[in-house]
Amino acid sequence: MRVSSQGVTVVALLADPDAPTEIAQRMARTLPARLADKSGQGRRFDVEVVSEPFTSGTEDPPTLMRRIMDRGSAENWDIVVALTDLPLHSHGRKLAVNLNHEHGLALFSLPSLGGLRLQTRARRAVEEAVLGLAGPRTTEAEGPPRSQPLLGPFVNRLAPVHPGRTDEKETDDLRYVVGGPRGYLRVLAGMVRANRPWRLVPGLSKALAAALATGAVATVNSTVWTLAASLSTPRLVIATVGSVAIMIGWLIIDAELWHRSTESSPEARQRARLYNASTVVTVGIGVLVCYVGLLVINWVWALFILNDQVFASVTQNPLHAEEYLTLSWFVASVATVGGALGSGLESDEAIRAAAYSKREQERRHTLQDEHGDQPSK
């Protein structure tokens, strides 16, 4: 690791575009002072944020570490911390962080930090990694510095994260991986958060328009009144599950969101399962948000438009709060199915843009291009 002549340790946060860059920019506001306080000895730190797609075209950790190494060599940086929202794998395990003490490099896969309190977890992990990389240099035979337990407190808080093996030919000397069921769920939650499923709602404008139109018409339909009044709670729940499942399945199939691995290795199949699970959860959360929104809008519309005497004459039930809720609930299910049909008017690109992070979109574009370049049999 180089030492700046002015006695200031220059730390570069090399972040993928979109969410990693936002996290890095927020982190950079307080990171210099926090590092100085924790390091002691009057050390000073200068933090720079560089946003560029350093993971473009590859998910291979050694390749990414070499890119980071080359990028750092071209600049006056003492430590380079790279942040990506792509899930990385190494030897069949989910990677949390790669560290190279000789060159002062750290590569973080943000999904491995989980989906909750990501900003705080990322800041703490980066702080501990930088302090470890900024410690006294050791020879290659001695391995990573022992004066500071790299990521020690962070690992204790995240039990699934533990040191993983490295090979002589690889570009890191210490690696932390995520293992076990808890680790799988943590990475899955991180991938879903990176996709930002709440963006699916405004991203499906045509599907929402179809759903709202269906709900508005169904609310004033006397046949729908009769059906809603005759349905029990278990049947309403079944209607909800069925309509949401239809919407999720239609979006995934119509926009070709399902990931099919072109490789037959166990690691490739594991990655495919993880990507598909994140797709289902991402789309599922987005559809559930749409469903709740439709229920509320239909309830308000029913309060405004329905006449209690007309409703009672058709259903033989007075129009009370329970009837409003039951009708709105059933209409939301009907409208969701209408929205699924309306989603066919959306372009596949619009649905992918609403369902995935920018880096995930680029990853899938690359895979699609590679698949398209293969000669047909």
N, C-alpha and C positions, 0 to 999 in steps of 0.2 A: 504494500500500500504506500502511495506517495504521501509526503508531508508537505503542505504548502509552506512557502518561504515566509509568509506573513504570520505564521502560527495559527491560521484559521483552517479548519477541516471543511473542505467543500463537499457537500453531499448532494448528489443529483437524484431526483425522483423521476425516473424514466417510466412514463405511464402510457398505457394504451388509451386511445381516444374514448370519449364518453364517460362512463362511471369511474374507471380508474383515475382519469385525469381530474375529475371533480373531487374524488377522495384525496388525491395528492395535493391539490390546491388548498383544500381546507386544512390538511395536515401541515402544510408548509407555514401557515400563519403562526403556529405555536411551537413547531418542532425545534427551531434553533435554541430558544430559551430553555425548553425542557431538556434537550440534550446537554446544554451547558450546565444546568443545575445538577443533572444526574452524573455527569462525568467528573465534575470537580476539577481540581488542579488548574483552574483558570482557563480551561480550554474554551475555544469559541468555534461555533459551527455556522456555516453559511449554506442555506438550502435552496436549490434551484429546481423548478418543475419543468420538465420537458415532455410534451405530449407528441407521441409519434407511434405508429402501428408497428412496433418492433416484433410482434408475433405474426406478422403477415406471412401466410403461406406455410407455416409449420407450427406444430405443437410439441416438437422434440426438445426436451429441456437442455441437453448438451448443445444443440444448435442455437437455442436462445441464449445460453450463457456465452457462447462465442460471439454472438451479435452484440451482447451487452459489453463484453470485454473490448471488442473493436470500437464500439461507440465511446466507451470511457477513455480509451487510448487516444482518441482524436480530440479530446477536450481536457481542460484543466480541472479534472474532478479527482478527488481523493477516494470517494466511495460512491458507488452507483447502486441504487435500489430500484429494481424494476417491478412494476405492478401490472398484472393482467387479470381480466375477469374470465379468462378461459380456464377450464379445469385441466390441469396437467397431470400426466401419469409417468411413473418411472418404475420399471421392473414389476409391472402389474399392480403397483400401489398408487394411491392418489397423493400427489405431491403438495406439500404446504409451502416449503421454502427450500431453495438451494443456496448454499453459501460458499464463497471462494475467498479465503482470507488473504491469500497471496496478492490478489488483484483488487481486493475490497469490493466484492460483488455480492448482491443478494437478489434472488428472483422469487417473488411472492405470487402464488396463485390464490387470488382473493376468495374464490368459492370455498376453499378449504377452511376459511375463517368463519364460515357460517353465514346465516342470513339475518341475524339479529345483532344490533349494536356493532355493525360492521366498521363504522368510522372509528369507534373507540378501540376495537380489537386490532384493526389495521395500524392505528397510531402506536399502540403499545408494542406490537410485534416489530414494527419498523424501528422504534426507539431502541429496543433490546438488540436487534440485529446490528444497527449502526454502532452502538456502544461496544458490541463484541468485535466488530470489524475494525473499529478505531483503537482497539487495545494494542498491547505490545506485540510486535511481529515475532514469529517463531520460524524455525527452519521447517522445511517440508517434512523431515522425518519426525519432528515433534508433533505434527498435526495442528489442529486448530488451537488457539490460545486457551489455556486452562485458568487464567487469572479471573475470567468472567464467565459464568455459566450462560452460554448463548441461549437465549429464548427460555431460560429456566423457569421464571415465574409464569411466562405465557404458556409453556407446556403444561405446567401444573394445573392451570385453569382449564386447559383443553386436554382432557385425558387421552383422547384418541390420537393426539399428535405426539410422535416419538421419533428418535433418530432412525434413519434408514441407511442401508449400505450404499457405498459408492464404489465405482471401479476405477482402476488406475488410469484408463483411457479417458475418463470423463473430466469435466471442467469444474467440478465442485469438490470440496474436501469435507463438507458436512451437509447433511440433508435431513429434513424432517418430513415425514409422510403421515398420512391419515389412514387409519385402519379400523376394521370392525364395523358392526352395524351402526354405531353412533357416528363414526367417521363418515360412513356412506350418507347418512341422513344430513350430516352437517354440510357436506359438499353439495348435496342435492338442494338444500335450502339456500346455499350461496349462489348456485346457478340460477335458481328461480328468482332470487332477488336481483341478480345481474340482468335478467330479462325484463324486470319491471312489469309484472303482469297487469298492473293498473293502467298501463298505456294501451292495453288491448281495447278498452272501452271507447275512447275517442277515435281509435284507429279503424274501427269497423262502422263507419258512418252509414253506409248503405244497409248493412244488416240491422243497425239500430233503427233506422227509418222504417224498415219493413216490420220490425217488431213493434214499434210504437203504433204504426198504422193498424196492425193486426189487433193489438190490445184495445185501441180506441173503438174499432168496429165491434169486437167481441163484447165489450163492456155494455153496449146498448142492445145486444142481441138477446131476445127473450128465451131462446133455446139454451143459450149459455147460462142464463139465470137459473133455469130449471135444473140443468146438469150440476151446476155449482151447489145448489141447495140440496141435492140428493147425494153428494159425495161426502164420505166420512173422512176423518183426518188421515187414516192410513192410505186411502186412495189418493188424497191430495199430495201426500209425501211421495207416493209412487209416481204420480204425474210430474212432480218436480224433478225427481231423480231421472226419469225417462227423458224429459225435455232437455235437461242440462246435458245428459249423456249424448243425446242426438246432436246437440249444438257442438259439443267438444269433438265428437267423431267426425262430423261433417267438416269442421274447420281443418282438422288435421289431414283428412283424406283429400279434400278439395284443393287445399293449398300445398299438398305434398310436404307436410311438416315431419313426417315419419322418417327417421334416420336409418338408412340401410348401409351397413358397413361393406366395403368392397374387399376387405381383408377377412381371412378366416381364423386369425390368431385369437386365443382367449382374451388377450388384452384389448383387441379391437372390438370383440363382442361385448366386453365389459363396458368399454366407452360408449358403444351404441346403446346399451341398456340405460346407462346413466343419462345420455342425451335425450332419449325417448321419454324417460321418466320425468325429466325436467320440462319437456315439451307438454306432457299431459298435465302436470301440476300447474304450469304457467297458464296454459289455455283454460284449465279448469277454474283457477282463481279469477281470471278475467271474465269468464262466462257467469260465474256466481255473482260477481259484482254487477254485471249487466242484469242478472235476474232480480237481485234485490232492488236495483234502480227501477226496473219495470214494475215490480210489485208496488213500490211507493207511488210511482206516477199513475198507475192504474187505480190505486186507492183514492188519490186526490181527484182524478177524473170522475170516478164513481160518485164521490161526495158531491161533486159539482153538477153532474148530469142526471143522476137517477131520481125518479119520483117514487116515493114510498108507497103511494096508493097503487100505481101501475105495477110495481114490483110485487106487492102483496097479492094483487089479483091474478098474477101469472103463477107465482110460486106457492101461494097460500101461506106464506110466512111474512111476518112484519119485517121491515127493513131496519135492523138494528146494527150495532157495531160488529157483531159476529158475522152477519150476512155481508157487510161491506168487506171484511177481512177475507172471508171464504171466497167471495166472488173475485176479489183482486188477486188472491193466491192462484186460483184456477186460471184466470185470464193471463197471469204472468207466465204460466206454463205453456198456454196456447201461443202467446206472443213470442216466446223463446223459440218454438218450432218455426214460427213465421220468420223469425230472425235468421234461423239456420238456412232457410230457403233464400232469404235475401242476401246472405253472405256469398252466394254464388255470383252475385253481381260485382263483388270486390275482386280486384286483381290479386294474383298470388303474391306479388311483390308487396302490396299494401298490407296483406295479412302477415307476411313474414316480418315486415318492418314494425308492425304493432306487437308481435309476439316475441321478438328476439332483440338482444342487445346488438349494438353495431358490430362488435367483434364476432359474435356468433353468426350474424348475417354474412359477414365476409368469409368466415370459415365455411359456411354452407355453399356460398357462391363458388369458392375454390373447389370444393368436392364435386359440385355439379359440373363445373367446367372440365375437371379431370375425367369425370365419368363420360362426359360428352365427347372427349377427345379419343376415348378408347374405340377401336374399330369394332364394328358390329360383326357378329358371327353369323 
